[in-house]
Amino acid sequence: MRPLPSASGASDGSMGWSVRFVQMPFLRGTDGAVPISGSCLLQIDLTSVDSNNAGDGPGLPMRLTPDGGASAVVEVLVYSSSGTVTQSFVGTRSSTPEVTVGTSIDNRAITVAITH
């Protein structure tokens, strides 16, 4: 696993973010591990973002799985907001992915690019 220093930021205090590799993914406020596939696990936390419609039902994440084996990502789980934090977990195909984080203050967006 390539070291990714815990990266975080905020744009004018309105939206904050944190991106980091984790050994065991835990959903905020719980002590149970998040069941996600992948060789390497990336956790993305967004603050001050409303995603109450993100899940596939109460307490269930929205699950995204890329088509085919060419993607660097095996699956992504996006959980609805808990308080002011929205969490996403990304399972990667490689144990040494390269992660690049970009932000756009104009669009209030964060972009996470993962390659292997």
PyMOL commands that place a pseudoatom at each C-alpha (Angstrom):
pseudoatom trace, name=CA, resn=MET, resi=1, chain=A, elem=C, hetatm=0, pos=[0.000, 0.000, 0.000]
pseudoatom trace, name=CA, resn=ARG, resi=2, chain=A, elem=C, hetatm=0, pos=[1.467, 3.349, -0.937]
pseudoatom trace, name=CA, resn=PRO, resi=3, chain=A, elem=C, hetatm=0, pos=[1.418, 5.773, 1.952]
pseudoatom trace, name=CA, resn=LEU, resi=4, chain=A, elem=C, hetatm=0, pos=[-1.152, 8.499, 1.510]
pseudoatom trace, name=CA, resn=PRO, resi=5, chain=A, elem=C, hetatm=0, pos=[-0.757, 11.029, 4.239]
pseudoatom trace, name=CA, resn=SER, resi=6, chain=A, elem=C, hetatm=0, pos=[-4.123, 11.738, 5.749]
pseudoatom trace, name=CA, resn=ALA, resi=7, chain=A, elem=C, hetatm=0, pos=[-5.254, 14.542, 3.504]
pseudoatom trace, name=CA, resn=SER, resi=8, chain=A, elem=C, hetatm=0, pos=[-7.950, 16.970, 4.456]
pseudoatom trace, name=CA, resn=GLY, resi=9, chain=A, elem=C, hetatm=0, pos=[-9.181, 20.401, 3.608]
pseudoatom trace, name=CA, resn=ALA, resi=10, chain=A, elem=C, hetatm=0, pos=[-12.034, 22.833, 3.567]
pseudoatom trace, name=CA, resn=SER, resi=11, chain=A, elem=C, hetatm=0, pos=[-13.193, 25.551, 1.242]
pseudoatom trace, name=CA, resn=ASP, resi=12, chain=A, elem=C, hetatm=0, pos=[-14.188, 28.720, 3.109]
pseudoatom trace, name=CA, resn=GLY, resi=13, chain=A, elem=C, hetatm=0, pos=[-15.495, 26.629, 6.009]
pseudoatom trace, name=CA, resn=SER, resi=14, chain=A, elem=C, hetatm=0, pos=[-18.545, 25.375, 4.137]
pseudoatom trace, name=CA, resn=MET, resi=15, chain=A, elem=C, hetatm=0, pos=[-17.432, 21.846, 3.190]
pseudoatom trace, name=CA, resn=GLY, resi=16, chain=A, elem=C, hetatm=0, pos=[-14.642, 19.829, 4.771]
pseudoatom trace, name=CA, resn=TRP, resi=17, chain=A, elem=C, hetatm=0, pos=[-13.099, 16.546, 3.652]
pseudoatom trace, name=CA, resn=SER, resi=18, chain=A, elem=C, hetatm=0, pos=[-10.701, 13.855, 4.721]
pseudoatom trace, name=CA, resn=VAL, resi=19, chain=A, elem=C, hetatm=0, pos=[-9.240, 11.037, 2.586]
pseudoatom trace, name=CA, resn=ARG, resi=20, chain=A, elem=C, hetatm=0, pos=[-7.105, 8.265, 4.044]
pseudoatom trace, name=CA, resn=PHE, resi=21, chain=A, elem=C, hetatm=0, pos=[-6.199, 4.590, 3.750]
pseudoatom trace, name=CA, resn=VAL, resi=22, chain=A, elem=C, hetatm=0, pos=[-7.615, 2.453, 6.550]
pseudoatom trace, name=CA, resn=GLN, resi=23, chain=A, elem=C, hetatm=0, pos=[-6.882, -1.109, 7.649]
pseudoatom trace, name=CA, resn=MET, resi=24, chain=A, elem=C, hetatm=0, pos=[-10.392, -1.658, 9.010]
pseudoatom trace, name=CA, resn=PRO, resi=25, chain=A, elem=C, hetatm=0, pos=[-13.276, 0.513, 7.793]
pseudoatom trace, name=CA, resn=PHE, resi=26, chain=A, elem=C, hetatm=0, pos=[-15.686, 1.567, 10.555]
pseudoatom trace, name=CA, resn=LEU, resi=27, chain=A, elem=C, hetatm=0, pos=[-18.866, 3.535, 10.015]
pseudoatom trace, name=CA, resn=ARG, resi=28, chain=A, elem=C, hetatm=0, pos=[-18.959, 6.618, 12.215]
pseudoatom trace, name=CA, resn=GLY, resi=29, chain=A, elem=C, hetatm=0, pos=[-20.665, 5.984, 15.535]
pseudoatom trace, name=CA, resn=THR, resi=30, chain=A, elem=C, hetatm=0, pos=[-20.539, 2.175, 15.278]
pseudoatom trace, name=CA, resn=ASP, resi=31, chain=A, elem=C, hetatm=0, pos=[-18.117, -0.524, 16.321]
pseudoatom trace, name=CA, resn=GLY, resi=32, chain=A, elem=C, hetatm=0, pos=[-18.839, -2.880, 13.423]
pseudoatom trace, name=CA, resn=ALA, resi=33, chain=A, elem=C, hetatm=0, pos=[-16.600, -3.097, 10.380]
pseudoatom trace, name=CA, resn=VAL, resi=34, chain=A, elem=C, hetatm=0, pos=[-18.012, -2.073, 6.998]
pseudoatom trace, name=CA, resn=PRO, resi=35, chain=A, elem=C, hetatm=0, pos=[-18.180, -5.115, 4.672]
pseudoatom trace, name=CA, resn=ILE, resi=36, chain=A, elem=C, hetatm=0, pos=[-16.349, -4.006, 1.532]
pseudoatom trace, name=CA, resn=SER, resi=37, chain=A, elem=C, hetatm=0, pos=[-14.282, -5.911, -1.026]
pseudoatom trace, name=CA, resn=GLY, resi=38, chain=A, elem=C, hetatm=0, pos=[-10.822, -4.856, -2.145]
pseudoatom trace, name=CA, resn=SER, resi=39, chain=A, elem=C, hetatm=0, pos=[-7.096, -5.204, -1.540]
pseudoatom trace, name=CA, resn=CYS, resi=40, chain=A, elem=C, hetatm=0, pos=[-6.725, -1.672, -0.207]
pseudoatom trace, name=CA, resn=LEU, resi=41, chain=A, elem=C, hetatm=0, pos=[-9.389, 0.427, 1.522]
pseudoatom trace, name=CA, resn=LEU, resi=42, chain=A, elem=C, hetatm=0, pos=[-9.805, 4.166, 1.191]
pseudoatom trace, name=CA, resn=GLN, resi=43, chain=A, elem=C, hetatm=0, pos=[-12.113, 6.143, 3.493]
pseudoatom trace, name=CA, resn=ILE, resi=44, chain=A, elem=C, hetatm=0, pos=[-13.561, 9.471, 2.368]
pseudoatom trace, name=CA, resn=ASP, resi=45, chain=A, elem=C, hetatm=0, pos=[-15.357, 11.670, 4.907]
pseudoatom trace, name=CA, resn=LEU, resi=46, chain=A, elem=C, hetatm=0, pos=[-17.231, 14.803, 3.861]
pseudoatom trace, name=CA, resn=THR, resi=47, chain=A, elem=C, hetatm=0, pos=[-18.524, 17.314, 6.377]
pseudoatom trace, name=CA, resn=SER, resi=48, chain=A, elem=C, hetatm=0, pos=[-21.399, 19.747, 5.919]
pseudoatom trace, name=CA, resn=VAL, resi=49, chain=A, elem=C, hetatm=0, pos=[-22.775, 17.739, 2.976]
pseudoatom trace, name=CA, resn=ASP, resi=50, chain=A, elem=C, hetatm=0, pos=[-26.386, 16.527, 2.947]
pseudoatom trace, name=CA, resn=SER, resi=51, chain=A, elem=C, hetatm=0, pos=[-26.596, 13.039, 1.506]
pseudoatom trace, name=CA, resn=ASN, resi=52, chain=A, elem=C, hetatm=0, pos=[-29.658, 11.690, 3.288]
pseudoatom trace, name=CA, resn=ASN, resi=53, chain=A, elem=C, hetatm=0, pos=[-30.848, 10.143, 0.016]
pseudoatom trace, name=CA, resn=ALA, resi=54, chain=A, elem=C, hetatm=0, pos=[-27.566, 8.335, -0.707]
pseudoatom trace, name=CA, resn=GLY, resi=55, chain=A, elem=C, hetatm=0, pos=[-28.426, 4.909, 0.706]
pseudoatom trace, name=CA, resn=ASP, resi=56, chain=A, elem=C, hetatm=0, pos=[-30.547, 2.096, -0.700]
pseudoatom trace, name=CA, resn=GLY, resi=57, chain=A, elem=C, hetatm=0, pos=[-32.710, 2.103, 2.448]
pseudoatom trace, name=CA, resn=PRO, resi=58, chain=A, elem=C, hetatm=0, pos=[-32.491, 2.990, 6.142]
pseudoatom trace, name=CA, resn=GLY, resi=59, chain=A, elem=C, hetatm=0, pos=[-28.957, 2.191, 7.330]
pseudoatom trace, name=CA, resn=LEU, resi=60, chain=A, elem=C, hetatm=0, pos=[-27.985, 0.727, 3.954]
pseudoatom trace, name=CA, resn=PRO, resi=61, chain=A, elem=C, hetatm=0, pos=[-25.292, 2.219, 1.731]
pseudoatom trace, name=CA, resn=MET, resi=62, chain=A, elem=C, hetatm=0, pos=[-25.516, 3.048, -1.943]
pseudoatom trace, name=CA, resn=ARG, resi=63, chain=A, elem=C, hetatm=0, pos=[-23.268, 0.435, -3.585]
pseudoatom trace, name=CA, resn=LEU, resi=64, chain=A, elem=C, hetatm=0, pos=[-21.383, 1.250, -6.786]
pseudoatom trace, name=CA, resn=THR, resi=65, chain=A, elem=C, hetatm=0, pos=[-19.540, -1.492, -8.670]
pseudoatom trace, name=CA, resn=PRO, resi=66, chain=A, elem=C, hetatm=0, pos=[-17.631, -0.747, -11.882]
pseudoatom trace, name=CA, resn=ASP, resi=67, chain=A, elem=C, hetatm=0, pos=[-18.219, -3.003, -14.882]
pseudoatom trace, name=CA, resn=GLY, resi=68, chain=A, elem=C, hetatm=0, pos=[-15.453, -5.457, -15.721]
pseudoatom trace, name=CA, resn=GLY, resi=69, chain=A, elem=C, hetatm=0, pos=[-12.041, -5.975, -14.195]
pseudoatom trace, name=CA, resn=ALA, resi=70, chain=A, elem=C, hetatm=0, pos=[-10.234, -3.068, -15.849]
pseudoatom trace, name=CA, resn=SER, resi=71, chain=A, elem=C, hetatm=0, pos=[-11.182, -0.539, -13.171]
pseudoatom trace, name=CA, resn=ALA, resi=72, chain=A, elem=C, hetatm=0, pos=[-8.822, 0.207, -10.280]
pseudoatom trace, name=CA, resn=VAL, resi=73, chain=A, elem=C, hetatm=0, pos=[-11.913, 0.156, -8.032]
pseudoatom trace, name=CA, resn=VAL, resi=74, chain=A, elem=C, hetatm=0, pos=[-13.696, -3.041, -6.933]
pseudoatom trace, name=CA, resn=GLU, resi=75, chain=A, elem=C, hetatm=0, pos=[-16.599, -1.296, -5.191]
pseudoatom trace, name=CA, resn=VAL, resi=76, chain=A, elem=C, hetatm=0, pos=[-17.677, 1.893, -3.445]
pseudoatom trace, name=CA, resn=LEU, resi=77, chain=A, elem=C, hetatm=0, pos=[-20.067, 2.164, -0.507]
pseudoatom trace, name=CA, resn=VAL, resi=78, chain=A, elem=C, hetatm=0, pos=[-21.663, 5.567, 0.184]
pseudoatom trace, name=CA, resn=TYR, resi=79, chain=A, elem=C, hetatm=0, pos=[-23.474, 6.009, 3.499]
pseudoatom trace, name=CA, resn=SER, resi=80, chain=A, elem=C, hetatm=0, pos=[-26.064, 8.713, 4.206]
pseudoatom trace, name=CA, resn=SER, resi=81, chain=A, elem=C, hetatm=0, pos=[-25.161, 11.582, 6.481]
pseudoatom trace, name=CA, resn=SER, resi=82, chain=A, elem=C, hetatm=0, pos=[-24.653, 10.839, 10.149]
pseudoatom trace, name=CA, resn=GLY, resi=83, chain=A, elem=C, hetatm=0, pos=[-24.901, 14.187, 11.871]
pseudoatom trace, name=CA, resn=THR, resi=84, chain=A, elem=C, hetatm=0, pos=[-22.849, 16.362, 9.550]
pseudoatom trace, name=CA, resn=VAL, resi=85, chain=A, elem=C, hetatm=0, pos=[-20.558, 13.641, 8.130]
pseudoatom trace, name=CA, resn=THR, resi=86, chain=A, elem=C, hetatm=0, pos=[-21.075, 11.591, 4.969]
pseudoatom trace, name=CA, resn=GLN, resi=87, chain=A, elem=C, hetatm=0, pos=[-18.794, 8.570, 4.631]
pseudoatom trace, name=CA, resn=SER, resi=88, chain=A, elem=C, hetatm=0, pos=[-17.680, 6.644, 1.573]
pseudoatom trace, name=CA, resn=PHE, resi=89, chain=A, elem=C, hetatm=0, pos=[-15.451, 3.598, 1.457]
pseudoatom trace, name=CA, resn=VAL, resi=90, chain=A, elem=C, hetatm=0, pos=[-13.564, 2.520, -1.679]
pseudoatom trace, name=CA, resn=GLY, resi=91, chain=A, elem=C, hetatm=0, pos=[-12.141, -0.976, -2.148]
pseudoatom trace, name=CA, resn=THR, resi=92, chain=A, elem=C, hetatm=0, pos=[-9.354, -1.069, -4.726]
pseudoatom trace, name=CA, resn=ARG, resi=93, chain=A, elem=C, hetatm=0, pos=[-8.174, -3.909, -6.953]
pseudoatom trace, name=CA, resn=SER, resi=94, chain=A, elem=C, hetatm=0, pos=[-4.478, -3.254, -6.268]
pseudoatom trace, name=CA, resn=SER, resi=95, chain=A, elem=C, hetatm=0, pos=[-2.765, -3.198, -2.886]
pseudoatom trace, name=CA, resn=THR, resi=96, chain=A, elem=C, hetatm=0, pos=[-0.673, -0.249, -4.128]
pseudoatom trace, name=CA, resn=PRO, resi=97, chain=A, elem=C, hetatm=0, pos=[-3.126, 2.197, -5.733]
pseudoatom trace, name=CA, resn=GLU, resi=98, chain=A, elem=C, hetatm=0, pos=[-2.176, 5.750, -6.597]
pseudoatom trace, name=CA, resn=VAL, resi=99, chain=A, elem=C, hetatm=0, pos=[-4.685, 8.257, -5.245]
pseudoatom trace, name=CA, resn=THR, resi=100, chain=A, elem=C, hetatm=0, pos=[-4.985, 11.875, -6.326]
pseudoatom trace, name=CA, resn=VAL, resi=101, chain=A, elem=C, hetatm=0, pos=[-7.362, 14.317, -4.630]
pseudoatom trace, name=CA, resn=GLY, resi=102, chain=A, elem=C, hetatm=0, pos=[-8.498, 17.529, -6.274]
pseudoatom trace, name=CA, resn=THR, resi=103, chain=A, elem=C, hetatm=0, pos=[-10.913, 20.210, -5.136]
pseudoatom trace, name=CA, resn=SER, resi=104, chain=A, elem=C, hetatm=0, pos=[-12.999, 22.860, -6.835]
pseudoatom trace, name=CA, resn=ILE, resi=105, chain=A, elem=C, hetatm=0, pos=[-14.153, 25.757, -4.696]
pseudoatom trace, name=CA, resn=ASP, resi=106, chain=A, elem=C, hetatm=0, pos=[-16.352, 27.093, -7.525]
pseudoatom trace, name=CA, resn=ASN, resi=107, chain=A, elem=C, hetatm=0, pos=[-18.322, 23.827, -7.827]
pseudoatom trace, name=CA, resn=ARG, resi=108, chain=A, elem=C, hetatm=0, pos=[-18.024, 22.815, -4.144]
pseudoatom trace, name=CA, resn=ALA, resi=109, chain=A, elem=C, hetatm=0, pos=[-16.645, 19.490, -5.364]
pseudoatom trace, name=CA, resn=ILE, resi=110, chain=A, elem=C, hetatm=0, pos=[-13.924, 17.047, -4.449]
pseudoatom trace, name=CA, resn=THR, resi=111, chain=A, elem=C, hetatm=0, pos=[-12.482, 14.621, -7.024]
pseudoatom trace, name=CA, resn=VAL, resi=112, chain=A, elem=C, hetatm=0, pos=[-10.741, 11.414, -5.987]
pseudoatom trace, name=CA, resn=ALA, resi=113, chain=A, elem=C, hetatm=0, pos=[-8.867, 9.654, -8.824]
pseudoatom trace, name=CA, resn=ILE, resi=114, chain=A, elem=C, hetatm=0, pos=[-7.609, 6.116, -8.225]
pseudoatom trace, name=CA, resn=THR, resi=115, chain=A, elem=C, hetatm=0, pos=[-5.231, 4.275, -10.573]
pseudoatom trace, name=CA, resn=HIS, resi=116, chain=A, elem=C, hetatm=0, pos=[-3.260, 1.035, -10.267]
for i in range(1, 116): cmd.bond("trace and resi %d" % i, "trace and resi %d" % (i + 1))
show_as sticks, trace
zoom trace
